[in-house]
Amino acid sequence: MTRLRNVAVVLAGGTGSRVGLSIPKQLVKVAGKPIIEHTIGLLNASPLVDEVVVLMTPGHLDAVHDILRSGAYPKVTRVLEGAGTRNATTQRAIDALGAEECNVLFHDAVRPLLSQRVIADCIDALEEYEAVDTAIPSADTIIRVDDTGRTIDEVLERGRLRRGQTPQGFRLSVIREAYRIAAGDPEFQATDDCTVVLRYLPDVPIAVVRGEDRNMKVTEPIDVYIADKLFQLDSHAAPRPRFDAEYRAALEGRTVVVFGGSYGIGADLVRLAEAHGARTFTFSRSETRTHVERRSDIVAACEQVLAASGRVDFVVNTAGVLPRGELASTSEETVYLATEVNYLAPIHIAQVFHPHLARTGGSLLLYTSSSYTRGRSGYSLYSSAKAAVVNLTQALADEWAADGVRVNCINPERTATPMRTRAFGAEPADTLLSSEAVAETSLDVLISPWTGHVVDVRREDALASHLSASVTAELLEGSAPVDPVATDVDPAALLRD
């Protein structure tokens, strides 16, 4: 059977009156970009989406063209003027798509946190069904009130209730026919497109795909703040493991530079990269006397790599130091060391290697901890630096996108490394993530097309995802990762190098 083309339609006809701004809400900036740009970007990034069409609020099309001018979103083929209502805007999209059959996904521009999993599930469902909705269970009890709105008329059965989201997907011929019939109803009105199919083509079953709480709609002023925070704390499950041939295609003949690669995660990553044909260069305090906090050492390392290899494709920094104690009693020397190693070193590495990564369209990989989400007593220097690394990752991903350089960050839970053993002593093996598992995920992220992501690595997910290299789907996001910071530690033993 011939595969149908998948077209994503971004519905951006809203005015933003409830947000209280003079511009449409989809143009409000969140995490450094207009909301609509985040939405366009995630649809453009889906390997299953062939084309993206944008329906924009009248009078604001130039703002979308400005976003597209960089060429970063090549799947966007048209930017059209929306209409006065949601249904009228959908009708314009249907008319613009022409007569050729295809699958069409309608997605709200102001849902910028849609995951690739939901997109894939909707498109998969369209192989069997002609209409698909995205929805999540209701955590709240839903009541129906009387005509006055002041008393309860009915308490609905929560177990069967769902909260609708987007995308909503359809066979183009089906949604076109539903709207054709609806046009003959003088009382026609609907808040979404599945309602149109349900009402006017009742014999067409509508499948339900599981949505996600984070796939929120930015409607009220507080939603802008919440969305911004969600982007700040955004994390992802690891990309799928590759086949051996894919690893070799991505790594053979490429140059991988690892700072802090003498043992643990860095050393495991080096072994994996070399096994797939990469040429690796390792720098550490213990083996090469490279101090990552010294910019001159980073420059010297870069010059050494270029002299030997002539190129840099991937750069990884696993070096770090974890001092513990009350900030008021922390020595000036410790403050400077922690700040320089944990934060200034990634900056130096990024600055020195950027032009060389830009030449190869390469990738920079940094590391954080779940403590970046909230500062904790006794770990103020560490937690604040890890938060800074996450923000650095996201900022550089935006800055370097036009150069074709990808920047990501790994967020592992408690990991069994020599550094940790020295710090905490022997711990039950089944409570720790292996350094090899973190290195495997690190390699997957390093060669992926992703950029700007904080990637969670959890023990249970790592065990499942690497049982077979034939896994073809991204792991679903799970519970929050466990902080690798424990309770008692000897600061002298905590240099991760």
N, C-alpha and C positions, 0 to 999 in steps of 0.2 A: 504494500500500500504506500502511495506517495505521501511523504511527510508534509503536513500543512504548515504554512508559514505562521509564525507566532508574532503578533503585533501588540505591543504595549501602548496603551493610550493614557497619557497623563492628563487628568482632569484638573485644571487649574483656573477655573472660572470664578472662584470666590473673591470677595472684596476685602475681607478682613475686618469687617465692622465690629465683630465681637472682640477682636484682639485690641481694638481701640487705636489703630494706627491709620495713617493717611495713605499707606500703600497696601496692596494685597498681601494677605498673611503669607502666601507662598514665597514672597520676596523678602520676608524678614530673615535676618541672618541668624543662624544657629550653628555653633561650632565653626565659625569663620566663613560659612557659605550661606547663600540664600537657601531656604528650605527646599525649594523646587530643584536646586542643583543637586542636593543630596539624593532626591528621588530619581531624577534623570540618571544620575551616576549609577545607582544600584540596578536600575533596569538595563542600562547600557552594558553593565558588567556581567549580566546573566548570559551564559553561553547558549541558553535556550531561546532567548529573545532575538528575533531577526531584525526588528524595526521598532522604533519608538516615535510616536506622534504626540505632540504637545498641543493641548487646547488651552489657550491663555486668556486671562481677563482682557477685554477690549481696552485698548489704550496703553497696554503694558507689554506688547510683543517685543519691543526693542530690548527690554531687560533680558528676555530669554535669548534673543539673538546675541547679546553681549556675552552671555554665559557660553554659548556654543562657538563663539568666534575662535577660541583656542584650538578647536579640533579635537578636544578630549572626549567628545561623545559622538562618535561617527555614526552610531545607529539612529540618531535623530534625523529623520528625513523631512519632517514638516513641522512648522509652528503655525497653528491656525487660531483664529479668533473664536473665543468661546461665546456662549449666548447668555441670556439673562437668568436661566434656571439650569439646574443639574441635568434634567431630562433633555432640554433643548440643546445643551452642550454635547451630550451623548449622541443626539440625533445628527449633529454636525459632523461628529467623528465618523459615524456610520456612513454618512453620505460621502465623506472624503475617502473612505477605504475602498470604494468601488465595488465591482461585481464579483471579483475573484474570491473564492472561498478561502477562509483563513481562520485561525483562532485569534480572538482579540481579548486582551486583558485590560480592563478599566481600573485604574488605580488613582486614588486621591493624591494630588500633589503634596498635600500637607500631612502625609504619612511617610516621613523620611527615614523611618527605622525598620522598614520592611526587610526581611531576611531572604537570602537566596533560597533557603529551604522552602519557604512558602511559595515563592515564584515557581520553583520546580514542581512542588506538589500540585499547584493549580494546573500547570501545563500537563503533567502526568494524568490528572483527572479528566482533562479534556480529550484524552484518547478514548475514554469510555463514555463520558457524558457530554451533552451539548450545552450544559450550563453548570457553572461552578461558583459557589460562594465561599468566602473565607470568614470564619467565625470562631469565637472563643467562648467557653462556658462562663456563665455569670456567677461571680462569687457572692453577689448580693441577692437578697430576696426581692423579687419584682412584684410590685403591686399595681393594680389598676384602680384608678380613682373614679368617682362619679362625675357627673357633668359640672359640678361646682369646683371640683379639684380639691375639696376640703376633707372628704371622707373616703375610706377604702371601699371599693366596689367588689374587688376580688383579689385574692392572693394567688399568683400563678405558680405552677409547679416548676420549681427552679431546675430540677434535674433535666428537663427537656428544653430549657431556654438557652439561647446563645446570643452573644453580642456580635452583631455584624461588623465586618471590617472590609477592606479591599486588599488585594485585587478581587474583582468579580470577572470570571472568564466565560466566554461564550463562543460557539460557532457563529461566525459572522451572519450567516443566513438566518439563524434562529433569532438573534437579537434584532436583526433588521425586520423580520416578520412580526415580532412582538411589538415593536414601535409602530409598524404600519397599522396594525389593528388598534393600538392605543390611540392613534391619531384620530380615529373615528369616534372616540368616546369624549363627549363634551365635558365630562367630569374627571378626566384623566389627571392624576397627579401621583407622583411616587418619589420617595427620597433616595431610592437606589435602583439599580438596573435589574437585579434579581426579582424585585417586586413586579416589574413590568412583565417578565417572563411568567412568573407564577400566576399573575392575574389574567393575562391574555393568551398564554399558551399553557394551560394547566396540565396538559398531557405530557409536557416535557419535564422529566425529573431534574431536580437541581441538586448536585452533589455538594457536600460540605467538606471543606478542607480546614484542618486545624490551624488557626491563626496563632498569634503570640501577643502577650500583654504589652510588649515593647512596641508593637506595631500601632502606636497611638496616633490619634488625629489631633493636630495642633489647631485648636479652635478658640479656647479662652486664653486670656493673658498668662495665666499660670502655666499653661501647656508649653509656652515658649521656654519658660525657665526649666520645666521638667525635661523637655526634649534636649535642651542644652546640656543638662547634667547627665542625661543618659548617653549622649555622645561622648562626654568627657570620660565616663566610666565604661565606654563601649568595649566589650570583649567578645571574642568569637571562639567557637570550637575549632579544632585544628582542621586544615584541609585534608582531603583524603590522601592516604599513602599512594605512591605511584608504583607502576610496574618497573622492573629493573631496566627495561629499555628506555623508559621515560627519564629515569634518573640519569642514565648514561648520556642520553641526548642533551639533557640540561647541564651536565657537569663536565663531560669529557672535554679536555683541552682548556677548561676555564680555570681561573685563578681564585682561590679562596684564602682570605686573610683572617686569622683568628687571634684576637687578643685575649689572654687568659686561657690559653689552650694547653697548658702543661698537664692538666689532669681534669677529671670530672666531665662536665657537659662539653666543655671546649675540646678536650682530647677525644671524646667519643664522636663529636661532630667531625673532627679532622679525619678520623679513621673511616667514617662513613663516606665522606666526600672523596677520599682517595680511592676507596673501593669502587667508586663509580667513575673513575678516570680524571678527577680534578687534580690540579697541582695546588698544594696547600703550603701556607707559610704561617708558622705559629710564633707568637711573641708573648713572653711572660716575664714576670719579675724573677722567677727562680731559674729559668733556663736561658733566657737571652738578656737578662738584666734590663728589660724594657719596663719602664715605669709609665703606666698609662696617664698618670697625672701630669707628666712632663710633655709639653707640646713638641719639644725638640726630639724626644724619643719616638713620638708618633711620626714625625717627619722623616726621621732616619729609617724607621721601619718601612714606610711607604717607598722611599728611594731604593731600599734594598730589594723590595718586591719588583719594582719597575725595572731595575737593572737586570734582574734574573728572568723575569717573565714578560715584561713589556706591556702588561695589562693587569687590570683589577676588575673582577666580575662580582665578587661577593665579599663583604666585610662583616665580621661578627665580633661583638664585644661582650665577653662573659665575665670580665674582671670586675671585682667589687670588694668592698670592705664593709663589715657590719659591726659598728661599735654599739655597745649597749650601756645605758646609764642615764641618770637625770642630767638634763642639759645644763642646769645651773652649776653642776660640779664637774662638767666635762672640760678637759684641758683645751687650750687654744690649739695645740698641736693636733689633737684628735679631731677637732672641728674642721680644721683645714684639710687634714688627710681625708676624712669622710666626704667632704664636699668636693674636693678635687678628684678623688678616685670615682666616686659614684655619680657625679654630675658633670664636672668639667671635662673629664676624660671622654665621655661620649660626644661632647661638643667638639673637642679637638679632633677626634677621629672623624667626625662628620665633615668638618671644614677641610681637613687635609685630603680626605679621599673622595670628596664630592666630584671634582673635575674628572677624575679617572673613572668613577662609576658612571658619570654622565656619558663618557665615550663608549662604554660597553652596554648601557642600559641596565646597569647592575642593581644590586640590592644591599641594603644595610640592615642588620638585625641587632636589636638591643634586648636587654632583659630587665624585667621589673619584678615586683612581688605584690601579692594581694594587699599588702599593707599600704599600697599607694591610694587605696580608696578611703582610708581614714587614718590619720596620725594616731599613734599609740604611745602611751606613757613608757618611757625607757627606750624608745626607738625613734625619737623625733628627727634625728639627723638622717637615719636610714629611710624612714617612711616619706619624709619630705623630698628626699632625693629621688626616690622611686616614683613619686607623683610627678616630679619634674621630668623624668625620663619619658613617662607616658605622654606628657604634653609636648615634649620635644619630638617624639615620634610622630604625633599627629600633625604638628606644625611643619616638620620637614617633609612629610608625605605630601602636604599641600604645596609647599614651596618648590619641591623637586619634581612634581608631577609632569610639568612641561618638559623637563630634561629626561624623562623616562626612567628616573631612579626611584626604586621602591624602598619604603622604610616601614618596618614592622617591629613589634615588641612581643617577646615571649613572657608569659606570666605562669610559671610553674608552681605547683603546690610543694610541700616539703619533699626535698629530693635527697636521695642517698648519694652523697659525694664525700671524698676524703675531708674536705673542709668541714662538712657537717659532723662527721664522725669525731674529728678532733674537738669540735666545739661542744657536742652534746653527748658523746660517748655512744655505746652500742644501743640501737633502738630496734624494735621488732620490724623485720624486713617487710612484713605485709602492711605496714602503716606508711611506708615511704614510696615515693615515685622513684624509679630508677633513672640514673643519669643518662643511660642509653635511650630510654623512652623520650626524655626531653630532647636529646640530640636528634632523634628520628623526626620528631615533630618540627624541630628547628630547621632541619634540612628541607622538610616539606614546605614550610613557610618561606624559606629563603629562595626557593626556585619557583614559587607560585607567582601568579600575576597580582596578588594582593598588595595593597599599600595602605598605611595608616591604621592597621589593625593591631589590637592587643589580643593575643591568642592565648586562651587558657589551656593549660596542660594538666589534666587530672589523672590520677593513677588508674581509676576504673575506665576512663575513656581511652587512655594510652594502651591498656591491656587489650581492649576490644578492637581498637582501630588498627593495631599492627599484628593481629592474628593472621591476617591474610592481605597480601598486596592487591587482591582483586576487589577490595572495597571501592565502591564507585560513588558513594554519596558522602557529603560532609556530615560529621557527627552533629547531633542536635545539641543546643546549648543546655547545660545542666545546672546544677547548684553552684553557688559561689565557691571559688577555690579556697583551699585552706592556706592560711598565711604560713610561709616557710619560717617565719621568725618564731622561735620558741622562748622559753622562759629564762633559762640561765645559760650564760655563755662567757667564755674567757675572750675578751676583745683581742688579745694577742693571737688567738688561734683562728680569727675570723677573716683573714685575708683570702678572698677567693681569687686565685691567680692562675 
